[in-house]
Amino acid sequence: MPNSHKHSRRLFLSRAARLALVGAVLPVARPALAALPNARSLDFDHTHTGERLSVVFAVGNHYVPDALITLNHFLRDHYSGEVGTIDPQLFELLYKTRQELGSDQAFQVISGYRCATTNSRLRNSRGGGVARQSLHMHGQAIDVRIPGVPLSDLRDAATSLKAGGVGFYPRDKFVHVDTGKVRYW
């Protein structure tokens, strides 16, 4: 019986490894991922493209590769169409911010990734309100708001995490969040 037990265990582990490999290669439906313990999801409405996205970006300590690709495309430079690579820590920051707020509303995206050309053009046309070395160009920043949530509450929730930069733009109706140094303006 002990050999039979070892054989069963090996067979189980072998099958489990194959299933894990298949799971890593084949996309898993959002409802299936969302049902997993420690699944983290985000919802977005893009104010410039009109696109909407609801995505599970991580489960436990692992990011979902297809979700990151989808998010990179969704948060592309809406002026040029150029797709950048977004820092996954930015998604963690948004997720935690929404938890702090106790909200399940989608983030409205004003600006995600920006290519250098777009950043330069905006910098020259907006009276200096755009940083020369903006973290948007490195996929480390996003400008957002949440319907029904006062901007000051969104700012305070992001600030309380002490996980990056938070800029408050009440006139333009958004909060800037980034994964750079901790700072506030």
N, C-alpha and C positions, 0 to 999 in steps of 0.2 A: 504493500500500500504506500509506503513512503516514496518509492520510485514513481508510482502513479500520480501522487500529489505533485512531485517535481515536474513531471511531464505536463500535467494540467496547468501548472503555473507558467511554464515556458510557453505553452500554446496560447494561454491567455495574454501574456506579455507580447508575444509575437503579433497576435491579432490586434491588440491595443495599439502597438507601434504602427501597424499598417493603417489602422483607422485614423490615427493622429496625422500620419503623412497625407492621407486622402483629405482630411479636414483642412490641412494647411494649403493644399493645392486647389481644392474646390471652394468656391465662394459659399458661405453659409448665409442663409436668409436672416434678415434683421430680426424677425420675431424669435427665431431660434437663438441667436446671439443675445438678444435682450433678456431672454429667460435664464441665461447662465448667471451663477452667482458672481458678484463683483463686476458685472458688465457696466460700462460707462458710456452714456450716449449724449448726444447734443442735437439740437434742432436749430435750423437757420432759415431765415428769409433774406434774400439778397435784395437790397433796395434799388440797385442799378440794373441787375439782369432779370429780376422778377422770379428767379429760381428759388426753389425751396428744397431743403435737405433735412432728413432725419437719419442719423447714422450712429451705430455703435462703433466707437473708435478704439475701445480697449476692453479687454476682459482680464481681470486680475492684473498681473505684472506684464501683460503682453498687449502690444498694439495690434490692431487688425489691419494687415497690409493693404487690402483692397479699400478699406475705409480711408486710410491715409491718402491713397491715390485719389479717391473721390473727393476728399476734402481739399487736396491741393488744387484740383481742377475747379471746384466750386469757389474757392477763394482766390482764383486767378486775377490778374490785373484786368479789371473790367474795361479799361481804355484800350489796351493793346491785345488782350487775349492771351498774353504770355503767362504760362503756368510756372510757379515757383515751388519750392519745397517748404512747407510750413513746419515749424518746430512743434513736435507733438506735445511738448510741455505747455504750449499755448492752449491746446485743447484741455489739458488737465486744469489749467488756470481758469478757463471759462466754465468748466464743469464744477469746480469748487466754488466759483463765484455764484453760480446759479443755485448751488446747494445752500450757500450762506443766505441767499435771498429767500429760499424756500419756494422758488418759482419753477414751473415746468413750461413756461412760455419760451417760444423760439427767440433766439437772438436775431435782431435785424442787423445785417452787415452793411456798413457804409463803405468800409475799405479793408481789404485783406492784403494780399501780396501786391507789391508795386515794383515794376521793373525800373531800372535807373533812369531811362528816358522819361517815363511818366513822372517819376519823382522830381526830376529836374524841371519838367514843364510845370507841374503843380507848384513847385517852390518859387518859380519865377512869376507865376500868375496869381499867387495867393498872399502876397505881401509878407513873406517870411514865415507863414504858419506851418511850413513843411520843413522838417529837418534835412540838412544836407546828407547826412548818413542815416537816414530813417531806418528803423528796424523793420519797417514794412518791406524794404528791399531784401531783407535777409529771412523773410518768412517768420519773423519773431514778434509781429505786432498786428493788431486788429482794432478797428473802430466799430463799436457796437452800441445798441440800445435794446431795451426789452419793453415791448408794449405794456402799459399799465404799471410799470415800475419807474418811480421817479429817478431821474438821472443821478441825483445826489445819493440815493440808496444804492444804485449800481456802483457808483464810484466808491462809496464807503465799504461795500462788500468786497470789491477787488482790492482796495487798500488794506483791509483787515488781514488779508492773506500774506502780505509782506513777501510777495513772490516775484515782483517785477515792477515795471513802471506803470503808473496810472495817470492819465491826463483827463482833465474835466473840461468839456467844451459845451456848456449849456446853450450858448447862442446857436451853435451848429447842431445841437441835440444829439450828441454822442459822447461816449467815454472811450478813450484810448486805453488799451491794455497790452502790455508787452512782457516778454521774458528776459528783458535786459536787467540792468542794475535796479535795485529798489530805489524809487524816487517818485515824487508826486508833483504835479503842477496843475 
